[in-house]
Amino acid sequence: MHVFLMIAANIIALALIAVVMIQGQTSAGLGSVFGGSDIYRTRRGMEKTLFNVTFILAGLFALLSIIAVAFE
């Protein structure tokens, strides 16, 4: 069971890295806090989908990590 959880966590980690790398650079970084524009920009289309998938994968990774520690 522990090996399966580690393999699943590694696959999800790689998918999470891929999704984050696919997302483009936006101007909503730290520089926009100090006078940059588009602070309250809405996400649409593929950008919104990638944003949601990122949170889902991060949640799954965290859940699998907690379960793996519990089964150790």
RALIN-V623841 format. One line per field, one symbol per residue. phi: phi as a letter, one per 20 degrees, with the letter a starting at -180 (. if undefined). burial: 1 if it has 9 or more other C-alpha atoms within 8 Angstrom, else 0. A space follows every 50 residues. Layout:
phi = ???
burial = ???
//
This chain:
phi = .ffffffffffffffffffffffffdeeeffffdofemfdfeecmfffff ffffffffffffffffffffef
burial = 00001101100110110010000000110011100100000000001111 0011001101100110110000
//
